Amino acid sequence: MYELYGSRGTGSAAIEAALVLAGLPHRLVEAASWQPSPGLEALSRINPLQQIPTLRLPDGRAISESAAILIHLGLDAAPGSGLLPTEAGERAQALSGLVYLAANCYAAIGVIDYPQRWCADADGDAAVQERIRQGTRARLHRLWELFADQYGSACAGAGRLSALALLAAVVSKWSGSRAHLQVQRPEFFAALRATEDEPVVRAVFARHWPPA
């Protein structure tokens, strides 16, 4: 039994969807660093950084980082699930895309959420923080355009239920980049929506982002 530590409306949605698609038994543990709870206490014992998502494996080991978790699930836990391509070249491209999202898009979101961490003496300066947010958001949108150009085709068609498509759908959703992509990269936007519309993914997303 896998244990997924996460919270609604976060990157843990991608891992949850991957576990369901792979048919791996799991239980969900609600945990978030911003909300004290028994789940957070349990998470702290296996991941002192309190990062979500964190996945506790059946042997008791814990791994964090969304891309690493998805790679583990696709390569080791459920190699026949379709989460990662079986052809070597396509799989290498998918791995590159997963790391791209983690290294670039995730990193930019961290700056937008906590701009004061990235500029000395900005804690009490709302104007400086907003300038950092605006600049980083523009950078994030450009990063998504580049992702769509390089990896977008791997998230469409047969790849719409892949680990790469799941992570792209989730991160683009909670990073607030969908409106920009709808205008600048409409085909990629359509691919993201197609991933969301898959029944298994739709059920997971409905729990994380309940319909209005």
N, C-alpha and C positions, 0 to 999 in steps of 0.2 A: 504494500500500500504506500503510495506517494502522499506526501503532505505538502500542499502548496500554501505558503504564507503570502498573503496579498490583501488588497483592498479594492473595492469597487471603483471603476472609472480610472484604473491605472494600468501599467504595463502587464500586470498579472493576468489580464484578460487574454493576452496572446498565449501564455503558458496554459491557462485553463482550457482554451480551445484546442490546443495541441494535444493535451492529455486526453480530452474527449475523442478527438479524431483518431488518436492512436489506440484507443480502447484500453488505456492504462488505468487501473483502479486507483482512485485518489480521494482525498478529503481536503476540503478547503478550510483554512484557518485565517480568520479575519485579523489582520495586523497592519498597523500603520504607525510610523514614528510620531505622527502628530496627534495620535489618539491613544491614551493609556488604556490598556486592556490586558486580559490574561494571555491573549494571542501575542501581543507585543512582548510580554515577559518571556514567553516561550521562544519567540523569534530571537530575542536578545541572547538567549543561551546558545543558539547555534550560529548566529550571525551578529557579532557585536556591533556592526555598523547599522543594524536594523534595516537593511535594504529589502525592498520588495520589488519584484517577486524573489522569494527564496524557495527552493524546492528541496525537501528532505527526501532522500532516496530510501528505498526499502531496507537497505543495509545500515541506515542511520546517518550516513554522511549527508552533508548539506552543500548545495551549490547555489550561487547567486549569479547575477548578470543575465538578462533575458536572452541575449544571443548565445551565451554558453549553455544555458539550459536547453534551448531549442536544438542546438547542435547535439547535445547529449541525447535528447529524446530521438532525434532523427537518425543518428548514427549508431547508438548503442542500445537504447531501450526499445525502440520500435523501428528497425531499419526497413521494414516492409510497409510502413505506414504512408509513404509518399510525402512525408514532411521535408525530406531532402531528396534530390534527384539521385538516381542510381548511376547515371552516366557520369564519368569522372569530370569531364570538362564543365558540364552543367552544374554538378555539385560544387565544384570550385567557385563558380560564379555565384552560386547561392550563398556559400560561406562568406565570400567577399561582401556581398550585399548585407548580410546579417551584421557583420562587423562594422560596415559603413554606417548603418543605422545607429549602432551602439556608440561608435566613436564620434560621430558628427551630430546627428539629430538629438540623441539623448543629451549630449554635452551642451548643446545650445539651449535646450529646455531648462537645464539646471541653471544657466545664467539668467534666463528670463524669470524663473521663479525666485531666485535669490541674487539679484544684481549687486546687493551690498557686499557680497562675498568677493567680488571681482574688482573692487575699486577701493583704495584706502580712504578712510574717513567718509564713506558714503552712507553710513548707517542712518544719519539724520537728514540726508539731502535727497528729498523726493525728486527734484529735478534731474539730478545726476542719475539716479536709479532709473528714471523713465527714459533718459537718453540711452542708457545701456540696454534697456529692454527693446527700444525701437530699433537700434542698430543690430542687436542680436536676432530680433524677429525677421528683419530683412535678410540677414545672413542665413537663417533657418529656411526661409522660403527658397533662397537660391540653392541651398543644399538639397531640398526636395526636388527642385527642377532637375538637378544633376542626377539624383537618384532615379527619377522617372526616365530620363534619357538612357541611363546605363543599365538599369535593372528592371524597368517597368514591364518589359515583355515577359520576364520570368514570373511575374505576379499575375499574369492573365491566362486564360484558357485552362489547360490542365494544371497550371501552377497556382491557381487561385486558392487551393487548400494547402499550399506549402507553408513551411515555417517562415519563409521570407515574406510571403503575402500576408500571413497572419500578423507578423510584427509590423509590417508597413501599414496595415489597416489600423492597428491599435495606436501606434505612435502618431500617425498623421491625424487621428481622431482627437486624441487628448492634447496634442500640441497646438491645435487650432489652425492647422495648415490646409484643411480641406477646401475652404473657400478660395484660397489662392490657387490651389491645384485645379479646381474646377474651371478656372479661367485660363490659366497658363499651360496646363497639361491635361486637357479634358479626357483623352484616351486613358491615361493613367488613373485619373479620378474615377472613370467608369469601371476600371479593373478593381479598384478598392471597393466600390459599391457592390460589385459582383461577388467579391469575397464575403462581404457582410451579408449578402442575401442567401448564401448557402445555409440550409436549415440548421446545421449544427452550430455554425458560427453565429447565426442570428439568435439562437437561444442563449448563447453565452453573452453576447452583446446586450441582449435585452435585460439581463441581470445586472450588468455593469452600467448600462446607460438606459434606464427604463424609458419606454416611449412616453412622450408628453401626453 
